């Protein structure tokens, strides 16, 4: 029996036998036989297997063909902060869901949260002490709040009230929970829950936008009946969905891009007609900036070449501002070598060859003559450059035949992957200017459909794919 067959047999045994694994993966008996024959698992199936093994207290390293038990030391830690609100009772279910996924959960509760559930309930579930006070002589002696903030792989606030979200966005630290969120160097995720009107209030939305721009992942509430009797968006997302999102972030948060140079383009370009008017594509730059923030958070050295947008530069990112496609093209080539290039900018296809140096005045019966010329193709240039990044990823925005056009672009540009966005006329699902996105990732013949999610969540999903690609290709690191 081969090494792979031997370890795969152990995996099947840990997960309850062949029938259980077939049901878990949604495949038939022949598929398992094919995996054994090829001595490998498809990456999407490997992710399912790994999550299921984590839930049972095991970790699988397919590259090393090793299966070993998770201990307190090897388990990933989640600091679960429960704030005050009727949805606090779901925090107990969430703690259990996290533990089912192999996490060690340490609880923190605000004073208001203790009006809905008791620290004893949470402690009994997690098997760990629950922390409630910022100035506690006992807690500080056992574990100071700074250590508590650092000794975790994720800070998860669920439910997060409108009040607590406002605290975070303004950097307040007037309680243990808010202090921990400021003191941690781990990723922070919040799952809001509140009255629908509170959720839709401009102040709340501004606070959420602020947190999103700082790299805080937001698990949006869902629509339905709320405790106050109103119907609308405000219900806490289902604990199972929050736990899955936490698992995705924690399992990928290993500084997987440490030491690597990632080049990202973002925003529109402005091609002058005259000093006042220009040709452009619609783009807020939010997806590119979310990608830059996520890559930097995962340890990458990020160069962000951005067209004109009104977004703050993400932390630990080198920002290169440009206006035109030709300037963006030159900035990208000057930024090579890079390990990864992600072209998320909405670059104008043409520029005005005869741009006026003065504002063109409107005259009766006189139509301005605009002569257009093609802009350089940045994605194709990077894909075919002498110092080509090992992984080049493009974006495709289409109004129809999304996958067909994206496949054509993938072949024509000679890049490695394409992220395909469907452009909708419906304002509720449009990607332009929105904080959310729905896309499909095309990798050769593989197509991965992603759900409608925040642009930050999409960035994290892409990093998971990049991490898997790096491991599979064992890429060298550029040191420019």
Residue, then its C-alpha position, 0 to 999 in steps of 0.5 A: x500500500x502506498x503512503x498516500x493510500x495508507x494515510x487516506x485510509x486513516x483519514x477515512x477511518x477518523x471520519x467514520x468510514x467510506x460511506x460517511x466520507x462519500x456523504x461528506x464530499x457528495x461523491x460516489x464510491x468510484x470517486x474515492x477509488x480515483x483519489x486513491x489511484x491518483x494519490x491526490x485529493x481535489x483542493x475543494x475536497x481537501x478543504x472539506x476533509x480538513x475542516x471535518x478532521x479539525x472538528x474531530x480534533x485532528x489535523x491533516x498535512x497532505x503535503x507531508x502525508x501526516x495526520x496528527x491530533x490537535x492539542x491545546x497548543x496546536x488548536x487555533x484560539x478564538x477570543x469570542x466577545x459577546x456584547x449586550x443585545x437579545x441575540x447574546x443568547x446565540x453566542x452560546x450556540x456560536x461557541x459550540x459551533x466554533x469548538x466543533x470546528x476544532x477551535x479553542x474558545x475563550x469568552x469575554x462578555x460586556x456588562x450589558x451582555x450579562x443581562x441576557x446570559x451568564x458568564x457561567x453558561x459560557x464558561x461551562x460550554x468553553x471549559x475556560x474562564x470568561x473575562x468581564x472586567x477591565x480592572x480586575x486584580x485577579x484577572x490581571x494577575x492571571x492574564x493581563x488584558x494585553x496578553x489576552x488580546x495577543x494570545x488569540x488567532x481571531x477576535x470575534x465580536x458576536x453579536x456586535x451592537x450598534x453601540x459597540x460598533x461605534x466604539x470600535x470605529x472611534x477607537x474607544x477603549x472604555x471597557x475590557x471588550x473594546x480595549x482588547x479589540x484595540x490591543x490585539x494584532x490578530x484579525x478582528x471580525x464583527x457580526x452585528x445584530x440590531x433593530x433594522x432602523x439602527x442598522x440602516x441609520x447613516x451613522x451605523x453605516x458610516x461606522x461599518x464602512x470605517x471598520x471595513x476600510x481598516x480591515x475588520x471583517x463584517x458578517x452582515x446581519x440577515x433579514x427577518x423578524x427581530x426581537x422588537x417585532x419589526x421585519x428587516x435586516x438586523x438579525x444576527x447571521x446564523x451561528x453556523x455561518x459565522x463559525x464557517x467565516x471564522x474558520x476560513x479566516x483563522x485557517x488562512x491567517x498564517x502570514x502565508x504571504x510573508x516575504x512576498x511582493x504583491x502588486x495590485x491595481x485598483x480604481x478607475x483611470x481618467x483619460x483627459x478630453x480637456x483640463x475639465x472633462x475626461x473618459x473613465x470607467x466606473x469604479x470605486x476602488x473598494x475591491x482593490x483596496x480590500x485586496x491590498x489590506x488583506x494581502x498586507x495583513x497576511x504578511x505581504x509587501x504590497x504595492x498598490x497602484x491606484x487611479x483616482x479614488x476617495x479611499x484611505x491607503x490601507x495600513x502597511x501598503x505602498x501607494x502609487x497614485x496615478x491618473x491615466x492608464x499609461x501612467x498606471x502601465x508604467x508604474x506597474x512595470x516599474x514595480x516589477x519584479x513581484x511574486x503576484x500581480x492582481x489587476x483589479x483596476x477598471x482601466x479605460x480602453x482608450x485615451x484621447x489622442x488630441x486632448x485639448x490644453x484648454x477647456x473646450x467651449x460648447x458652440x452651436x452647430x459645432x461638434x467636438x472631434x475626439x480622436x481615440x487611441x488604444x491604451x496599453x493593456x496592463x494585464x496582458x503586459x504583466x502576463x507577458x513581461x520578461x520578469x513576469x510574476x509567477x501568478x497573474x490574476x485579472x478581473x473581468x466585468x461583464x453585462x452578459x455571458x459572464x463566464x464565456x467572456x471571462x474565459x475568452x479574456x483568460x486566454x487572450x491576456x495569458x494570465x493565470x486566473x480571472x475573477x469574473x464580476x457580473x454587472x447588474x442594473x439592479x442597484x441592490x446587487x450592483x458591484x459599482x460603489x457597493x461594499x459587496x461583490x459576487x464573483x466567480x474565480x476561473x482557474x484554467x478549466x476550474x470555475x469556483x462560484x463565490x456567494x454575494x459577500x463583502x469585498x473584504x470577504x472576497x479578498x480573504x477567499x482569494x488569499x485562501x486560493x493563493x495560499x494553496x497555489x503557493x504551496x502547490x508550486x513552492x514558489x520562490x520569493x522575490x527580494x527586490 
